[in-house]
Amino acid sequence: MHDPIYAIGDIHGQLEELERVLSLIEKDGGPEAEIVFVGDYVDRGPESRGVVEHLMKAQSEGRPWRMIRGNHDRYLTRFLDDATVYDPATSAGLFWFNPRLGGDKTLASYGVTAVDGEPVAPVHAEAVAAVPQAHRDFLAGLPLTFRKDGLLFVHAGLRPGVPLSDQAEDDLVWIRKEFLEYKGSFGPLVVHGHTALEHPEHAGNRVNLDGGAGYFRPLHAAVFEGSDCWLLSDAGRLPLRK
């Protein structure tokens, strides 16, 4: 028998949705439930700062919560480090301030106005002053994976055929096609987000929990007991199967 472990998909600044699914988890597993968050705490939604603060507070209280870094979390830390607003993994010409990526909403939650296409330097200077160093350290220090009881939690996925120790960070936070189309076993069941769907999906070798909260659809939480998986709802556990 495996102890239940809970997981939450991409949050994207949706603090109210985060609070809602945390209440579902507490109802199912109690206040000390072990939870893994698969990344993308910021961007697009209105309360990125509030989400980060909520997670940091739980961490400081010693809750058994594991937070994994996503590509949008990395956007924020890279921008604060050196004013980077473009990642080669995105579409050409799509910059972090663009509403499609949502960096403008993240900075707005810290009181900073950013407009796509306008000069970056003054926004960077204002953001460095506005975002607490503790927030930067928290996001920059998040691990890229977490493994337990036959489950591997990662933000985007794995490159098939590459040992976990040799996986590239860019793949762990960005990969899509090669990972999503792979039908073989990864060894552990991979639990991920990153690729937004209308609803979470069990693909047999992986479970995608990104139901599109970044596009204002509901946030989802799941519970795993070994490889068995359920989504949590107001009505209780709903089996998620291939």
C-alpha positions as CSV (number, residue, x, y, z in Angstrom):
1,M,0.0,0.0,0.0
2,H,1.2,3.5,-0.8
3,D,0.4,6.6,1.1
4,P,-1.6,9.1,-1.0
5,I,0.3,11.9,-2.6
6,Y,-1.4,14.8,-4.1
7,A,-0.5,16.9,-7.2
8,I,-1.7,20.3,-8.5
9,G,-1.4,21.4,-12.1
10,D,-0.2,24.7,-13.5
11,I,-1.5,27.6,-11.4
12,H,-0.6,30.7,-13.4
13,G,-1.5,33.4,-10.9
14,Q,-4.9,32.0,-10.1
15,L,-4.9,32.3,-6.3
16,E,-8.6,31.7,-5.8
17,E,-8.4,28.5,-7.8
18,L,-5.4,27.4,-5.8
19,E,-7.2,28.0,-2.5
20,R,-10.2,26.1,-3.9
21,V,-8.2,22.9,-4.8
22,L,-6.2,23.1,-1.6
23,S,-9.5,22.9,0.3
24,L,-10.4,19.8,-1.7
25,I,-7.1,18.2,-0.8
26,E,-7.5,19.0,2.8
27,K,-11.0,17.5,2.8
28,D,-9.6,14.3,1.2
29,G,-6.3,13.9,2.9
30,G,-6.2,16.3,5.9
31,P,-4.1,19.4,6.6
32,E,-0.8,17.5,6.5
33,A,-1.3,16.0,3.0
34,E,1.8,15.7,0.9
35,I,1.4,17.8,-2.2
36,V,3.5,18.2,-5.3
37,F,3.1,21.3,-7.5
38,V,4.2,20.8,-11.1
39,G,5.3,24.4,-11.8
40,D,4.1,27.6,-13.5
41,Y,3.0,29.5,-10.5
42,V,3.2,32.9,-12.3
43,D,2.1,34.6,-15.6
44,R,-1.3,35.2,-17.2
45,G,-3.5,35.2,-14.1
46,P,-3.9,38.3,-11.9
47,E,-2.3,37.2,-8.6
48,S,1.2,35.7,-9.3
49,R,2.6,37.5,-6.3
50,G,-0.1,36.1,-4.1
51,V,0.5,32.6,-5.3
52,V,4.2,32.8,-4.7
53,E,3.6,34.2,-1.2
54,H,1.1,31.4,-0.4
55,L,3.6,28.7,-1.4
56,M,6.5,30.4,0.4
57,K,4.4,30.7,3.6
58,A,3.5,27.0,3.5
59,Q,7.2,26.1,3.0
60,S,8.2,28.2,5.9
61,E,5.6,26.5,8.1
62,G,7.2,23.1,7.2
63,R,4.2,21.7,5.2
64,P,5.1,18.6,3.2
65,W,4.7,20.5,-0.1
66,R,7.1,20.0,-3.0
67,M,7.3,22.7,-5.6
68,I,8.8,22.1,-9.0
69,R,10.0,24.9,-11.3
70,G,8.2,25.6,-14.6
71,N,9.2,27.5,-17.7
72,H,7.1,30.5,-16.6
73,D,8.8,30.6,-13.2
74,R,12.1,30.6,-15.0
75,Y,11.0,33.5,-17.2
76,L,10.5,35.7,-14.1
77,T,13.9,34.8,-12.5
78,R,15.8,35.2,-15.8
79,F,14.2,38.6,-16.4
80,L,15.1,39.8,-12.9
81,D,18.7,38.5,-13.3
82,D,19.5,40.0,-16.7
83,A,16.4,41.5,-18.3
84,T,15.9,38.5,-20.6
85,V,12.5,38.6,-22.2
86,Y,12.9,36.0,-24.9
87,D,13.4,32.2,-24.6
88,P,14.4,30.4,-27.8
89,A,11.9,27.6,-27.0
90,T,9.0,30.0,-27.7
91,S,7.6,31.2,-31.0
92,A,9.8,33.6,-32.8
93,G,9.1,37.2,-31.8
94,L,7.0,36.2,-28.7
95,F,8.4,38.1,-25.7
96,W,7.6,37.6,-22.0
97,F,5.6,40.9,-21.7
98,N,3.2,39.7,-24.4
99,P,-0.2,38.8,-22.9
100,R,0.0,35.4,-24.5
101,L,2.9,34.6,-22.2
102,G,1.6,36.8,-19.4
103,G,4.7,38.3,-17.9
104,D,2.9,41.7,-18.0
105,K,0.4,40.3,-15.5
106,T,3.1,38.9,-13.2
107,L,4.8,42.3,-13.0
108,A,1.5,44.0,-12.5
109,S,1.0,41.9,-9.4
110,Y,4.1,43.5,-8.1
111,G,3.0,47.0,-9.0
112,V,5.1,47.2,-12.2
113,T,3.7,48.1,-15.6
114,A,5.2,46.3,-18.6
115,V,4.0,46.7,-22.2
116,D,5.1,44.4,-25.0
117,G,7.2,46.3,-27.5
118,E,8.2,49.2,-25.2
119,P,11.7,49.6,-23.7
120,V,12.8,46.9,-21.4
121,A,15.5,48.6,-19.3
122,P,13.3,50.9,-17.2
123,V,10.8,48.0,-16.5
124,H,13.7,45.8,-15.4
125,A,15.0,48.4,-13.0
126,E,11.6,48.9,-11.5
127,A,11.0,45.2,-11.2
128,V,14.3,44.5,-9.5
129,A,13.3,47.0,-6.9
130,A,9.7,45.7,-6.6
131,V,10.1,41.9,-6.4
132,P,11.5,40.8,-3.0
133,Q,14.8,39.0,-3.1
134,A,13.1,36.2,-1.1
135,H,10.7,35.6,-4.0
136,R,13.6,35.4,-6.4
137,D,15.5,33.0,-4.3
138,F,12.5,30.8,-3.8
139,L,11.7,30.5,-7.5
140,A,15.4,30.1,-8.5
141,G,15.9,27.4,-5.9
142,L,13.1,25.1,-6.9
143,P,14.0,21.6,-8.2
144,L,13.2,20.4,-11.7
145,T,11.9,17.0,-10.7
146,F,10.6,15.0,-7.7
147,R,10.4,11.2,-7.5
148,K,8.5,9.0,-5.1
149,D,6.7,5.6,-5.1
150,G,6.9,4.9,-8.8
151,L,5.9,8.5,-9.7
152,L,8.1,11.1,-11.3
153,F,6.9,14.7,-11.2
154,V,8.2,17.2,-13.7
155,H,6.9,20.4,-15.3
156,A,7.0,19.7,-19.0
157,G,8.2,16.1,-19.5
158,L,11.2,14.0,-20.3
159,R,13.2,13.4,-23.5
160,P,12.6,9.7,-24.3
161,G,15.6,7.5,-24.1
162,V,17.7,9.8,-22.0
163,P,18.4,8.9,-18.4
164,L,17.0,11.2,-15.8
165,S,20.4,12.3,-14.7
166,D,21.2,13.4,-18.2
167,Q,18.0,15.3,-19.0
168,A,18.5,18.9,-20.1
169,E,16.8,21.6,-18.1
170,D,15.3,23.1,-21.2
171,D,13.5,19.8,-21.9
172,L,12.3,19.4,-18.3
173,V,10.6,22.8,-18.5
174,W,9.7,23.0,-22.2
175,I,9.5,19.7,-24.1
176,R,6.3,18.8,-25.8
177,K,6.1,16.9,-29.1
178,E,8.7,14.2,-28.5
179,F,7.5,13.5,-25.0
180,L,3.8,13.7,-25.6
181,E,3.9,11.4,-28.7
182,Y,6.0,8.7,-27.0
183,K,4.0,5.6,-26.2
184,G,6.7,3.6,-24.4
185,S,7.4,3.4,-20.7
186,F,9.5,6.0,-18.9
187,G,9.9,3.6,-15.9
188,P,8.0,5.6,-13.4
189,L,4.6,7.1,-14.2
190,V,5.3,10.7,-15.2
191,V,3.1,13.4,-13.7
192,H,3.4,16.8,-15.5
193,G,1.7,19.9,-16.7
194,H,2.9,22.6,-19.2
195,T,0.7,21.5,-22.2
196,A,-2.7,23.0,-21.5
197,L,-5.7,20.8,-22.2
198,E,-9.4,21.2,-21.7
199,H,-9.2,18.6,-19.0
200,P,-6.5,16.5,-17.3
201,E,-5.5,13.3,-19.2
202,H,-4.1,9.9,-18.3
203,A,-2.0,8.7,-21.3
204,G,-0.9,5.4,-19.7
205,N,2.8,6.3,-19.3
206,R,2.1,9.9,-18.1
207,V,-0.6,12.1,-16.5
208,N,-1.1,15.7,-17.7
209,L,-2.7,17.8,-14.9
210,D,-2.7,21.1,-16.8
211,G,-6.4,21.7,-17.4
212,G,-5.8,25.3,-18.6
213,A,-5.9,27.5,-15.5
214,G,-3.6,29.9,-17.4
215,Y,-6.5,30.3,-19.8
216,F,-9.1,30.8,-17.0
217,R,-10.3,27.2,-16.9
218,P,-10.5,25.4,-13.6
219,L,-7.3,24.4,-11.7
220,H,-7.1,20.6,-11.0
221,A,-5.8,18.5,-8.2
222,A,-5.2,14.8,-8.3
223,V,-4.4,12.1,-5.7
224,F,-2.2,9.1,-6.4
225,E,-2.0,5.9,-4.5
226,G,0.8,4.1,-6.3
227,S,-0.1,4.3,-10.0
228,D,-3.8,4.7,-9.3
229,C,-5.0,8.3,-9.9
230,W,-8.2,10.2,-9.1
231,L,-9.1,13.9,-9.7
232,L,-10.6,15.7,-6.7
233,S,-14.0,17.4,-7.0
234,D,-16.7,18.7,-4.6
235,A,-18.3,15.3,-5.0
236,G,-15.1,13.4,-4.0
237,R,-12.6,11.3,-6.0
238,L,-13.2,10.8,-9.7
239,P,-11.0,8.1,-11.3
240,L,-8.6,9.3,-14.0
241,R,-7.8,6.4,-16.3
242,K,-6.3,5.9,-19.7
